[in-house]
Structure formats: structure tokens, C-alpha cells
Amino acid sequence: MSKPSSKASAASKLLRGGLPSVPGAGRRAQFSAATKRALVDVAERLFTEDGYTGTSLDAIVAGAEVTKGALYHHFNGKRALFEAVFERVEGEAVRTILAAMKEHRDPWEKAVAGLRAFVDVVQQPGYRRVVVQEAPAVLGYEGVREQEERSSLAVVHDLVGQLLVDRQRPVDAGLVATFSRILFGALAAAGEVVAESEEPTDASRRVEIAFGYLISGMQLLREAGVALPTAAELAEPGAPTSDPTPEPTDEARD
């Protein structure tokens, strides 16, 4: 497919539109970066609208107004291009969630803000289609997991560490990792619930309520003085661990 000569390519438009300059990069390098960005832009739109199998490379290069040779210069095929789109969409979601969490210092308020931001993100058509619906089939479990460990799982792990921190006794690092994995898995399942729902707004509201309930439960346990076992306690077979049930209040006894 030849590049149309009657009008400027999408890459040229991006370059004229103010593509950020790269120190030490010549015009050819900047045009190459603009071409790659145009390909990812078009691919993201088409993957969102038509899915992975419904999108052809011909449609992508036509939309970006470049040749297939230009596409193969940057990507070795459709799967590699999808991976670039997945990384962008996932990365933008993480930045949105982090921005919402940054507005709060209290870790419990951070958790609630992050949850609400996630609920908003998961309703976006691009995230629902690319990350939740298409990525597991296209990239496989390991491919998705590798990207998540570099981005969203790291955010969850950091937040869980703040929620479980105990100045009186060290919290087992493996336990923090376990909490993080469980919470992250629950968030992934929540994303599927929203993505598969015919009423994503209602489904997202239910997800927010459910996770809010779980977070509140964790907070109440911590405030009641329920301590998590230390690494030393976990390492001792048969050693007693902290009772996860707080003592009933006077009102409860009555």
C-alpha cells in the first residue's frame, strides 16, 4: 500500500502539531517517533472499536497514512502493536489512579480515592476492550502479568504496605505480597464484571460499594488493635498467631 501523496500523513501532522522535541534527535528521528505514535493512536482506536481479530494491519496503516514497511520498521506484527497499545492504556490508567491517590496523605483515604479512580477507568471503552477483554487472549496470562507487575500491581503492593504498616511489630513481607496479590486479583475480577455488564455504570457502583466495604473492614480491624503475625511467628510451626476477631465492645455485649 503506497502512502497517499495528496495530503500529509498522520505522522507529518503530529510533527507539525508540536511533537515534543528530543534532545540530540534529528528531524528524521522525530519523524520516526511521530510515525510510531500515529500507528499506536490508530491501532488503539481500531482495537477498541473492532477488537483484535476484527482489526487488520491494512486498516491500521491506512488510518495512519503510512506504508506497511513503516509499520514493520517499528513493530514486527499486529501482536507487537497490540502490546504497545496495551502498555499505553494500562500506563495511562495507572497514572490516573496515582494522581487521584496523591491528593490524600492518609493511606485509607488513598485506598478509597484509588478505588474510585479505578472504577472510573474501568468504564472507559478503551480500557474495557483492550485491557480487560482482549489482552488475556492476545498476550496470554504471562504477557499480561509481566506488564501488570511493572505498573498496576506495583501500585497495589505499595498501597497495601501502607495499610498494613505497624510501628509496634514488623509485618511479614510475604504477607504483604499475599495481600497485594489477592486484592489485585479481586480488582481484575471487578474489571471483568464491569466490562461484561450491559449497565457498566451500575456495575461500577456495585464494585465501589463492595470494595469500600472490604477496605472499611480492614480499617476497623486495625483500629481495634488486631495485629498481623510477624515473619518469626509465621516461621514457627504451630506458633499461635493473632486472633483476627476483635474483642466485642460493651454495646455488643449488652
N, C-alpha and C positions, 0 to 999 in steps of 0.2 A: 504494500500500500504506500503510495507516494504522498508526501506531505503537501497539503493544499498550498498553492502559490498565490491565490487571490486574497488571502488575508493572513495576518500574523498568527503564528502558532500560540497555543496557550502558554508555552514556556516564554515566548517573547513578551507576551502581555504581562506575565508575572515579573519579568526582568524590568520592564518599563514601569511597572506599578510600584517599584520600590523594594525589590528583594534585598534583605539585609546584606550589606557588603561583608565579605570575609577578608580579613587582613592577609595580604600577600597573595590573594587569589586573583587571577586574571579574568578577563571577560569570558573566555571560554569555560573556565571553571564555574563561574557564576551562572552561565547559561546551562551548563550541565546540571547544576543544582536546581535550577528553575525547571528544567525538563523532568527531573526526578520528582519534584514536588507536584508538578502538573499531573503526572501519571498517578501518583498516590491520591491526589484530590479526586480525579475522575474515578479511579478504582473504588475509593471509599463510597462515592455516591452510587455507583452501579452495584457494588456488593450489598449495600443497604437496600436498594430498590429491588434487585433481581436475585440476590443470593449468589453464592459462589458458582454453582453449576449453571445458573442462568446468565452468567456474565462471560463474555468471550474476550480474548485478547484483542480481536479486531475492533470490538466496541470500545475498549479502553484506549487504544492508540488513536482511533477516530475522534474520541472525545477530547483527548489531549492534543490532537493535531500534530502528531509526530509519527515517525516510521516505526515499524516493528524492530528495526535494527537499533533504534534509540532505546526502545524498551529493554531489549536484551543486553544493552550496554550496562544497564543498571540492575536488572533482575533476570534471573535465569529461567523464569517461567511464572505462571499465574500463582502458584502456591507461594513463591517468594514475595510476590507483590501483595498477596493477601496478608502475609505475615507482617509486612511493613504497615499495612492499614491497621491490622490488629494492634500492633505496638503503639501506633499513634492514638487510636481510640482509647485503648487501655491507659496510656500515659496521660491523656487529657482528662480522663475520669479521675485518676489518682490526684492530679494537680487540683482539680475542682474540690475533691474531698479534703485534701490538705489545707486548701485556702479556707474552707469552712471551719476546720478544726483550729486553725491558727488564731481565730478570733477569741478563743477561750483558753484560760490557763488551768482551770480545774479539769482533771482527767475525765471525770464523769460527764461534765458538760461537753468536753471534747468528743466523747463517745456518742452522745446524743446528736451533736452537730454533724459528726461524720456520718452517722446513720441516716440522718435526714438528707444530707447531700448525696449519699449513695442511692437512696430511694428516688431522688430527682434524676440522677444519672441513668438509672436502670430503665426509666421511662422513655429515654431518648431513643428514637428509631435506630440510629447508627449503633449504639451500644447494644441494644437488644438483639439486633440482627447479626452484627459482626462478632461480638464477644460472647454472647450467651448462646445463640442458636448455631452459628456457622463454625466458630473456631474449634470446638471439640472434634467435629467431624473432619475438618480440613487439616488441622495441625496435630491432632491426636492428643491424648492425655499428657504425654511428656512435653510436647511443644507448648501447650497452654500453661502447664505448671512452671516451666522454666521462665516464661515471661512474667507470670504472676509472682514468682519468688523474687524477681528483680524489682517489682513495683508494688502491687496491691497487698500481697501477703506481708511484705516488709512493713507496710503502714499498720496493718492489723497487729503484727508482732510487737511493734513499738508501743502501740496504744495499750495492748494487754499488759505489757511490762509495767506501764504507768498505773494501771488499775490495780494490779496485784502487788505493787511495791509495799514492803512492810519494813519500817525502820527498826522494829524490835527484833526481827529474826529474818534471815535471808530466805528468799523464795527460790525454790529449786528451778534452775534454768530450763530443765527438761519439762517441768510442769508448765512454765510459761509458754514453751513451744507447743505443748499439747493443747493448752487453752487456745492458742492462736490458730492452730490447725482446725480445731473443732468449730471455732467461731467463723473462720474463713469459709469452711465447708458449708456452714449454715447460711452465710451470706450468698454463696454461689447458688445454693438451692433456692434462696429467696429470689435471686435474679431470674431463675428459671420459672418460678411461679408467676412473676410479673410478665416475663416475655411470652408465656404461653396463654396468658389471660386475655379474654376478649374485652375486659374492662381493666386495663393496666393501672388507671388511677385508683380504682377501688382496691385492687390487689396490692398496690404500693402502700396504701393506707393501712391495710391489714399487716403488712410486713413491718411497718414502722411501729405499730402497736405491739406486735409480738416481740420484737427485739427490745423495744422500750421496757417491756415487762421483764425480760431477762436481765437487762442491764440494771434495772431497779432492784431486782432480786440480789444480784451480786453486790450492789452497793449496800443494801440492808445487812447482808451477812458480814461485810467488812466493818460496818459501823457498829454491829453487835459484838465485835471483837473476836469473830471466828477466824482463827489463824490457819493458814495452809501449812502442810508438812514441809520441813526443810529437807535438803538433799540427804543429810545424815539420817534423818528419820526414815526416809524412803529406802535407804540402802540397808536398813536393818530388818531382816526377815521377822515378821511377827511383831515389830515395834508398833506401839499404839500411835495412831495419827489423830489429828484434831477432829473432834466431833463437829460435823458440818451443821448440826442443828443448834441454834442459839437457845439460851435459856428463855423460857416464857416470861413475859412481862407480868406485873401484878394484875394488870387489866385482864390478861389472858387467863390467869389462874382463877380470877373471880368469874 
